[in-house]
Amino acid sequence: TCSGPALVGPGLPDLDYPGLAELASARACALVTRGLWAGQVVMLPDSPAADLVLMQHACARLGAALFPYRRGLPSAELAAMAAATGAEWRWCPDSGRLERTPVVAREVGFSGGTLATSAWYANRQFGLAPGDTWLACLRLSHVGGLSISYRCALAGATLLLHDGFDVAAVARDLTERAVSHLSVVPPMLARLLDLGLSPPPGLRVLI
């Protein structure tokens, strides 16, 4: 029901929640046409990050699960991951293809209910609400990065998405945009401090 900004970022057109819902519905329909159904798992690379976020929303509509992995892994490692997780499908964002994997399905990972509950408690703890902006520069192949998208969608907040960590780009957005929430690991924070960046006045939460 939120009509505010949903997804913004360097090189991305600003997208509100109705626009994101429309794109996610179209992607979900395309996935169903290609054979994906509820309960199945889709592997996909963590870059481009905007495509992964779109897949999050599309798969949520279908009751399907995501298994993001670091882009650039060798084929043998991807095959081993598919076998270990029971991922039946692999999404190739560069070609827009959904490919079958020769695996036997199994129950792994976090359930939708677990993710929703985690996001709800995090939002209550961190005060995330409509009008807030969370800058996401952690890799989306890790739950610390991926969970930011779930939190923003649940709260109706804006996801300011970076395709990985570029210290200059992050510093620029912290200076020029009204960022209220930021997640980084210690080496990222150290690089921002090395630039002499002062905490922006609107930043309320740093994880």
C-alpha positions as CSV (number, residue, x, y, z in Angstrom):
1,T,0.0,0.0,0.0
2,C,3.0,2.3,0.2
3,S,3.4,4.7,-2.7
4,G,6.7,6.2,-1.8
5,P,10.2,5.5,-3.3
6,A,11.1,1.8,-3.2
7,L,14.4,1.4,-5.1
8,V,16.9,4.0,-6.0
9,G,20.7,3.9,-6.6
10,P,23.6,4.8,-8.8
11,G,22.7,4.1,-12.4
12,L,19.1,3.1,-11.5
13,P,15.9,4.9,-12.4
14,D,14.0,5.8,-9.2
15,L,11.2,3.3,-8.7
16,D,8.2,3.7,-6.4
17,Y,6.4,0.7,-4.8
18,P,3.6,0.5,-7.3
19,G,6.2,0.5,-10.1
20,L,8.2,-2.2,-8.3
21,A,5.1,-4.3,-7.8
22,E,4.3,-4.1,-11.5
23,L,7.8,-5.2,-12.5
24,A,7.7,-8.0,-9.9
25,S,4.4,-9.3,-11.1
26,A,5.6,-9.3,-14.7
27,R,8.7,-11.2,-13.7
28,A,6.7,-13.7,-11.7
29,C,4.4,-14.4,-14.6
30,A,7.5,-15.0,-16.8
31,L,9.0,-17.3,-14.3
32,V,5.8,-19.4,-14.0
33,T,5.6,-19.6,-17.8
34,R,9.1,-21.1,-17.8
35,G,8.2,-23.7,-15.2
36,L,9.0,-22.3,-11.8
37,W,6.4,-23.1,-9.1
38,A,5.9,-22.6,-5.3
39,G,8.4,-24.3,-3.0
40,Q,11.2,-24.5,-5.6
41,V,14.6,-22.8,-5.2
42,V,16.3,-20.4,-7.7
43,M,20.0,-19.8,-7.7
44,L,21.2,-16.4,-9.0
45,P,24.3,-14.2,-8.9
46,D,24.4,-11.2,-6.5
47,S,25.1,-8.8,-9.4
48,P,23.4,-6.9,-10.9
49,A,22.0,-6.1,-7.4
50,A,18.8,-4.5,-8.8
51,D,17.9,-7.7,-10.7
52,L,18.3,-9.7,-7.5
53,V,16.0,-7.4,-5.6
54,L,13.4,-7.8,-8.4
55,M,13.7,-11.6,-8.2
56,Q,13.2,-11.3,-4.4
57,H,9.8,-9.7,-5.0
58,A,8.9,-11.9,-7.9
59,C,9.7,-15.2,-6.0
60,A,7.9,-13.9,-2.9
61,R,4.7,-13.7,-5.0
62,L,5.2,-17.3,-6.1
63,G,6.2,-18.8,-2.8
64,A,9.6,-19.7,-4.4
65,A,12.9,-19.4,-2.7
66,L,16.2,-17.6,-3.6
67,F,19.8,-18.8,-3.2
68,P,22.1,-15.9,-4.1
69,Y,25.7,-16.6,-4.8
70,R,28.8,-14.5,-5.4
71,R,29.0,-13.6,-9.1
72,G,32.0,-15.1,-11.0
73,L,32.2,-18.5,-9.2
74,P,33.4,-21.4,-11.4
75,S,30.9,-23.8,-12.9
76,A,32.0,-26.7,-10.7
77,E,31.4,-24.7,-7.5
78,L,28.0,-23.7,-8.7
79,A,27.1,-27.3,-9.4
80,A,28.2,-28.3,-5.9
81,M,26.1,-25.5,-4.4
82,A,23.1,-26.6,-6.4
83,A,23.5,-30.1,-5.2
84,A,24.0,-29.0,-1.6
85,T,21.0,-26.7,-1.5
86,G,18.6,-28.6,-3.8
87,A,18.2,-25.6,-6.1
88,E,16.1,-26.7,-9.1
89,W,16.7,-23.6,-11.1
90,R,19.4,-21.1,-12.0
91,W,18.6,-17.6,-13.2
92,C,20.9,-16.0,-15.7
93,P,20.3,-12.2,-15.5
94,D,22.5,-11.4,-18.5
95,S,20.5,-13.5,-20.9
96,G,17.2,-13.5,-19.0
97,R,17.1,-17.3,-19.0
98,L,15.8,-19.7,-16.3
99,E,17.7,-23.0,-16.5
100,R,17.0,-26.3,-14.9
101,T,19.7,-27.9,-12.6
102,P,20.1,-31.7,-12.3
103,V,19.4,-31.8,-8.6
104,V,17.1,-33.5,-6.1
105,A,15.0,-30.9,-4.1
106,R,15.5,-30.7,-0.4
107,E,14.4,-28.4,2.5
108,V,17.1,-25.8,3.2
109,G,17.5,-22.2,4.1
110,F,15.3,-19.6,5.8
111,S,11.5,-19.8,5.4
112,G,9.4,-16.8,4.3
113,G,8.0,-16.6,7.8
114,T,11.4,-16.6,9.4
115,L,12.5,-13.8,7.1
116,A,9.4,-11.7,7.7
117,T,9.7,-12.1,11.5
118,S,13.3,-11.2,11.4
119,A,12.6,-8.1,9.3
120,W,9.7,-7.1,11.6
121,Y,11.8,-7.2,14.8
122,A,14.7,-5.5,13.0
123,N,12.5,-2.7,11.9
124,R,11.1,-2.2,15.3
125,Q,14.6,-2.1,16.8
126,F,16.0,0.2,14.2
127,G,12.9,2.4,13.8
128,L,12.7,1.9,10.1
129,A,9.5,3.5,8.6
130,P,8.2,5.1,5.4
131,G,10.3,8.1,4.5
132,D,13.5,6.5,5.7
133,T,16.3,5.4,3.4
134,W,18.6,2.4,4.0
135,L,21.9,2.5,2.0
136,A,22.7,-1.1,1.0
137,C,26.3,-1.7,-0.1
138,L,26.9,-5.2,1.4
139,R,26.9,-8.1,-1.0
140,L,23.5,-9.6,-1.5
141,S,24.9,-13.1,-1.5
142,H,25.1,-12.7,2.3
143,V,22.1,-12.5,4.6
144,G,23.3,-9.2,6.1
145,G,22.9,-7.6,2.7
146,L,19.9,-9.5,1.4
147,S,17.9,-8.8,4.5
148,I,18.0,-5.1,4.0
149,S,15.7,-5.4,1.0
150,Y,13.1,-7.4,3.0
151,R,13.2,-4.8,5.8
152,C,12.7,-1.9,3.5
153,A,9.8,-3.6,1.7
154,L,8.1,-4.5,5.0
155,A,8.5,-1.0,6.3
156,G,7.7,0.9,3.1
157,A,11.1,2.5,3.3
158,T,13.5,3.4,0.4
159,L,16.2,0.9,-0.5
160,L,19.2,2.9,-1.8
161,L,21.0,0.1,-3.6
162,H,24.7,-0.1,-4.6
163,D,26.1,-2.9,-6.7
164,G,28.8,-3.7,-4.2
165,F,31.0,-1.3,-2.1
166,D,32.6,1.6,-3.9
167,V,33.9,3.9,-1.2
168,A,33.6,7.1,-3.3
169,A,30.0,6.3,-4.4
170,V,28.9,5.4,-0.9
171,A,30.5,8.6,0.5
172,R,28.8,10.7,-2.2
173,D,25.4,9.2,-1.4
174,L,25.9,9.7,2.3
175,T,26.6,13.3,1.6
176,E,24.0,14.1,-1.0
177,R,21.1,11.9,0.0
178,A,19.0,11.7,3.1
179,V,20.3,8.3,4.4
180,S,18.8,7.2,7.7
181,H,20.3,3.7,8.0
182,L,23.6,2.1,6.9
183,S,25.0,-1.4,7.2
184,V,28.8,-1.9,6.7
185,V,31.5,-4.3,7.9
186,P,34.5,-2.8,9.8
187,P,36.9,-2.5,6.8
188,M,34.2,-0.5,4.9
189,L,33.8,1.8,7.8
190,A,37.5,2.3,8.1
191,R,37.7,3.3,4.4
192,L,34.9,5.8,4.8
193,L,36.7,7.3,7.9
194,D,39.9,7.4,5.9
195,L,38.2,9.8,3.5
196,G,37.5,12.2,6.4
197,L,33.8,11.7,6.1
198,S,31.7,13.0,9.0
199,P,28.5,11.2,10.0
200,P,25.7,12.8,8.0
201,P,23.1,14.6,10.2
202,G,20.2,12.4,9.1
203,L,22.0,9.1,9.8
204,R,20.2,7.5,12.8
205,V,21.3,3.9,12.6
206,L,24.8,2.4,11.7
207,I,25.1,-1.4,11.8
